[in-house]
Each structure stands twice: as C-alpha cells, then as structure tokens.
Amino acid sequence: MNPTIETESGPRWLERLTADSDNVQFMMGVALAVLIVAIVVTGRTIRAVAREKTKREIAAYIAEGSMSPEQGERLIKSKHSGCA
C-alpha cells in the first residue's frame, strides 16, 4: 500500500539541474557573489585585527614610557586617516 518514493541518486539530479544553461549561469553568478562577499569580509576582518594590534602596541609603548600619550594619540589618528 505504500507508494514507492522515487529518490534521485547519483548524478541524475545534477544532470537535470545543469540541463538548462540558464540554471548554470544562475548558479555561477550566485557562487561568484558568495566568493566576492567572502573576500570582502575577510579583508575587512584582517584590517580590523591589524588596527587593534597596532593600538595595543602603541598602548604598550606608552605604558613602558618610551612614548608619550600625545605621541601615541597622534600616531593613532594618523593611521586612521590613511585607512578606508
């Protein structure tokens, strides 16, 4: 009494999906968009981590006395103007 459920196994589902060139172009477009977003997010994350590391290093120099707080503030402000 149970109807047999047809399941697609193997490459048949892929053949059916890629039979139309519009589907392939759409999938390639989505893959490209995901890749671009991943690259942008990774780049911004790396920049943010580097910026925070620089701030910690400047704070350490100020704490040990080899740099005045005014010098550290000027250095941090000069770094932010170059980043965009």
ZAZAPA-857836 format. One record per residue (C-alpha): residue number from 0; residue in one letter; x, y, z. Coordinates in nm, 4 decimals, padded with zeros to 6 digits. Layout:
BEGIN
- nuvex  paza  east  north  up
- NUM  a  X  Y  Z
...
//
This chain:
BEGIN
- nuvex  paza  east  north  up
- 0  m  00.0000  00.0000  00.0000
- 1  n  00.2958  00.2302  00.0392
- 2  p  00.3691  00.4153  -00.2799
- 3  t  00.7273  00.3890  -00.3845
- 4  i  00.9102  00.7109  -00.3428
- 5  e  01.1470  00.7856  -00.6215
- 6  t  01.4703  00.9300  -00.4954
- 7  e  01.7293  01.0661  -00.7238
- 8  s  02.0672  00.9236  -00.6560
- 9  g  02.3945  00.9718  -00.8243
- 10  p  02.4488  01.2377  -01.0874
- 11  r  02.0906  01.2383  -01.2219
- 12  w  01.9882  01.5343  -01.0083
- 13  l  02.2963  01.7218  -01.1271
- 14  e  02.2227  01.6400  -01.4898
- 15  r  01.8676  01.7634  -01.4503
- 16  l  01.9844  02.0822  -01.2777
- 17  t  02.2514  02.1617  -01.5361
- 18  a  02.0463  02.0681  -01.8416
- 19  d  01.9366  02.4301  -01.8837
- 20  s  02.2155  02.6832  -01.9410
- 21  d  02.0180  02.9493  -01.7512
- 22  n  02.0412  02.7382  -01.4365
- 23  v  02.4153  02.7000  -01.4791
- 24  q  02.4616  03.0727  -01.5307
- 25  f  02.2499  03.1482  -01.2257
- 26  m  02.4479  02.9050  -01.0094
- 27  m  02.7759  03.0524  -01.1322
- 28  g  02.6504  03.4029  -01.0555
- 29  v  02.5478  03.3050  -00.7039
- 30  a  02.8818  03.1312  -00.6468
- 31  l  03.0689  03.4389  -00.7687
- 32  a  02.8647  03.6671  -00.5426
- 33  v  02.9334  03.4450  -00.2409
- 34  l  03.3047  03.4417  -00.3232
- 35  i  03.3199  03.8211  -00.3540
- 36  v  03.1381  03.8682  -00.0224
- 37  a  03.3748  03.6223  00.1462
- 38  i  03.6801  03.8055  00.0106
- 39  v  03.5493  04.1459  00.1227
- 40  v  03.4582  04.0227  00.4714
- 41  t  03.7957  03.8513  00.5116
- 42  g  03.9823  04.1647  00.4039
- 43  r  03.7912  04.3883  00.6431
- 44  t  03.8432  04.1433  00.9275
- 45  i  04.2176  04.1288  00.8661
- 46  r  04.2371  04.5101  00.8599
- 47  a  04.0381  04.5412  01.1828
- 48  v  04.2589  04.2868  01.3613
- 49  a  04.5744  04.4645  01.2433
- 50  r  04.4363  04.8005  01.3568
- 51  e  04.3602  04.6660  01.7054
- 52  k  04.7040  04.5056  01.7292
- 53  t  04.8621  04.8397  01.6426
- 54  k  04.6574  05.0138  01.9126
- 55  r  04.7691  04.7562  02.1708
- 56  e  05.1334  04.8003  02.0708
- 57  i  05.1095  05.1788  02.0964
- 58  a  04.9451  05.1428  02.4384
- 59  a  05.2310  04.9175  02.5478
- 60  y  05.4893  05.1748  02.4371
- 61  i  05.3019  05.4426  02.6307
- 62  a  05.2809  05.2188  02.9388
- 63  e  05.6555  05.1482  02.9384
- 64  g  05.7298  05.5186  02.8989
- 65  s  05.9098  05.5124  02.5652
- 66  m  05.6292  05.7156  02.4071
- 67  s  05.4194  05.9990  02.5425
- 68  p  05.0389  05.9738  02.5345
- 69  e  05.0300  06.2708  02.2960
- 70  q  05.2629  06.0936  02.0536
- 71  g  05.0511  05.7799  02.0728
- 72  e  04.7338  05.9762  02.0076
- 73  r  04.8879  06.1484  01.7051
- 74  l  05.0116  05.8156  01.5716
- 75  i  04.6710  05.6510  01.6071
- 76  k  04.4952  05.9444  01.4407
- 77  s  04.7435  05.9458  01.1530
- 78  k  04.6855  05.5730  01.0949
- 79  h  04.3062  05.6171  01.0819
- 80  s  04.3241  05.8888  00.8166
- 81  g  04.5048  05.6538  00.5775
- 82  c  04.2663  05.3595  00.6227
- 83  a  03.9453  05.3486  00.4286
//
